[in-house]
Amino acid sequence: MGLGIMRKLPRGLAMPILHTRSALEGVLVRSTPYYKKFGPPPLGFASHNRTTAVSLRGRYIYYRVAKAANSTVIATLAEMEGRKGAGVPAEGATMTDVAEARAGFDWPSQLRSDDVRHLERFFRFAVVRNPFTRFVSVFRAVQRPSNNGEFIRQVRKKMGNNAQAQPSDFLDYLESGGIMKNYHWARQSDIVYISNDQLDFIGKVETLDSDLDRITKRLFDRPADMRRVAPFAAENRAAFESTMTPAVADRIKALYALDFERFGYSTDVARAFLPD
């Protein structure tokens, strides 16, 4: 088993933490001040720790939601803060660019006890997305031949290894417990498992330009110098309409009911691309 990238626990602790999905990582992370305060994340300690971007220097915490413009947001933050990995092009950034930008951030497990006692010193925010369009984006990604990692292959196997697999096949997998297996399609409310009143701002993909401006004005006192990565505006409406049958929509409404409610999204499919 590869050890991956070595990362440190909170400053002041010498024990290294392995950048891997191992049980050891979860054991080490759970004992840190942040997770002692907020308890176990629904998707596991290791997964949450590595998908939450902390800036100890900038004093902010970004709860990254997969398939909700998180690559654009993280690349923009890295660029504007001048972090390691900055230099992402304004348009057409690659996932390698994004990975380098993301690697420069800290993790919740690196917050000191004093930081956790005074989290009001940190600007805490998330960017979320309409569950209907997010589902279509995820399903298209799972079906994309270039996505050929081991976990995706396992999911495709559960869907019958059929290139013509339908959204209903993916929903069968999610409804049988698969929804908790990967943060790319997990409920946004499980990824951002702290309550809304513990967040300073919740942005939305549907209003990304203005919401990211609000975030960067708060953090850097200037509008966003946007680094667009697979911008949501390019979402294929025809693909959405062909995917979102009434039966599929009903199952999504049931599966992601808490996301619709918590983040104020309409369950009317006709409003999927509109701000709420």
N, C-alpha and C positions, 0 to 999 in steps of 0.2 A: 504494500500500500504506500503510495507516495505521501510525503509529508507536506507537500505544498509550501506555502509561504509562511515563515515563522512570524507571528505577531506577539506583542507583549500584552499582558494583563494590565490593569490600571497602573498608572505611574506610581512607583514606590514598591511594586511587587516585581520580583525578579523572575518568577516562574514563567516560561514561555507558553504561549497558546498556539496550537497547531491550526493552520488554516485548512481544515478538513471537516467533513461532516461526521466526525467520530464521536463516540460516546464520551471520550475523554474531554473533548472540547466543551460539550454540554456541561459536564461536571465542573470544569474550571470556570465557565462563564456564569453558571448559576450562583456561584459564591461571591460574585462581585457586587459592589454597592448598588448599582442601578437595578439589577435583577432581584436583589434582596428586597428592594423597595416595591417594585412593580409586579413581582411574582412571575410565574412561568408563562411565556408566550404560547398561544395556542399551537403555533407551528414549530415549537421547539426553540431552545436557547440558542443553539449554534446558528440556525437559519436566520432568526431575528437579528442576532448580533451582527451578522455579515451583510444584512440587507438594510441596515439603518446607518445613515451617514452622519457622523458627528464631527463638528469642527471645534476643537478645543481653542484654537486661535480666534476663530470668528464668533464663537459662543452661540452656536446654533445646532439643532438636531433636525435632520430631514428624514422622516419616516417614508422610505422609498416603497412605492407600490408598483409592482411589475405591470407592464402593459398599461401604464397611466403616465406616459411621457417621462418616465423616470430617467431615461438616458439623456434626454434633452435638458432636464433640470439639473442633473448631476454634472454634466459637461459645462453648463452655463455657470454654475456655482464655482467649479474648479477654475474656470477661465477668469471670472471676476475677482476671485480671491487670490489669484496668482499661485495656486497650489501646484504641487507636482502633478504632471499630466496636463497642465494648461497648454494651450496652443491648438486646441481642437478647432477645426475649420468651422466657419459660420454656417455653411451648408454642406451636406454630403459627408458628414463625419462617419467613420467606420466604427464597428463595435470594438475594434482594437483601440481606437482613440478613446472610446468611452471607458473601456477597462482600465486604461492607464489613468484616466481622470479619477475614476472611482477608487482606485488603489491608494490614492493620496489621502483619503479621509480616515478619520479615527472611527472607533466603534463605541457603543454604549459601555462595553466592558472596561473601557479605559477611563471612564469617569471616576473621579475621586469621591470619597464619602462627602466631602464639603460641596462638590459640584451637585451631587444628588440631593443634598439637603436644601440647596438653593437653586433648584432648576428654573426658577423664575429669571435667573440670570441668562438663561439660554432661550433663544427664539426657537420654538418648536412648531413644526409645520409638516403638512403632507399635501400631496396632490392626488386626487382621486378621479375616477372616470365612470361614466354611465355603464352599469353592468351589462347592458345589451351590447354595446359596441366593444366593450372589453372582452366579452365572451367570443365574439366573432374574430377579434384580433388574435386571441389565444388559439382558437380552433384552427385558423389559417396557419399559424406558426407551427402547430403540432403536425399539420399535414405537409408542411414545406419540406421537400426532399433534402435540402441543404442542412436542415436541423436533424442531425444524425447521431446525437449523443446517446449513450447507453440508456439513460432514463427515458428519453423520448421513444427509443426503440421499444422499450418495455410497454410504454403506454400504447403505442401503435399495435403491439401484439395483443393487448387486451381488447383493442378495437377490431381485431380480426386480421391485422396486417393487410388491410384492404385500402388501396390507393383511393378507392371511391367511398371510404367510410363517411358516414353522415354525421351531422351534428348530434343526432339522437344517440349514436354510438358513443360519442365523447361524453354526452350527458349521462349515459348509463354508467360509464366509468366514474364520473364525478359523484354521482348519487350513491355509488356503492362504497364510498370512502375515499376515492381518489382526490376529492377536493382538498383534503388535508395533506396531500403528498408533496405538493410543490407550490411555492409562493407565486408562481406565474399565473396560476388560476385559482388560488385560494381566495376566500372572501377578503375584501379590502378591510373589513372590520376586524378580521383576525390578524391581518398584517399590522394595522394601526390599532393595537389592542388597548392602548390607553384611551381614556374617554375624551370626548370632544372638548370638555371644559379643561382638560389638561394640555390642549393644543392652543397655540396662539393664532394659528391661521390654517384654514383648509382651502386649498386651491382646487380648481377643476380643470380637466383637460379641455372641456368645452369653452372655457374662457382663459386659456393658458397664457396668451400674450399679456393681458391685463393683470392676471393673477401673479405671473412671474415678475412683472414690473413691481407689483406691491411688495413681493418678497425681497427683491434685490434693493429696492429703495430703503426698506427697513434694515437690511444687512449692510449695504455698501453705499447708501445715500445716492444712488443713481439708478436709472432704468436698466432693464435687463439687456446685456449684450448677448443676445440669444445664440446658442449653439444648437441648431436644429438637427435632430437625429430621428429619421423616419417620422416626420411630423404627422400628427393625427389627421390633419386636413387631407392627407393623401389616402385616407381610408376609402376603400373601394365601395361606393354606395351600392353598386350592382351586386357585389358579393354579399353585402349586408342584407339586402332585400331577398336574395335567393336563400340565404341561411335562416333568416328570421321568420319562419313560418309561425302561425298562431300556436301550434303545439310546442314548438321549441321555446317561444317567448314565455308561455305559461310555466314551463319547467325552469327556465332561468329566473322568473319572478319568485318561484318557490325556493330555489336553491340559494339565491342571493338576496332573499327578502330583507335581511338586516342591512345590507349595503344600500338598497333603495331607501329604506326608512332612515337610517342614520345620516346619510349624506344628502338627503333631500332630493332624490331623483324620482321622476315620474315613472310609473309602470306602463305608461302609454308609449308603445314602440314608435309611434309617429314623432315623438319628442326626443328620440335617442341622441340626435346630433345637436340639440338645442340646449342653451343654458337654462338651468332651472333656478 
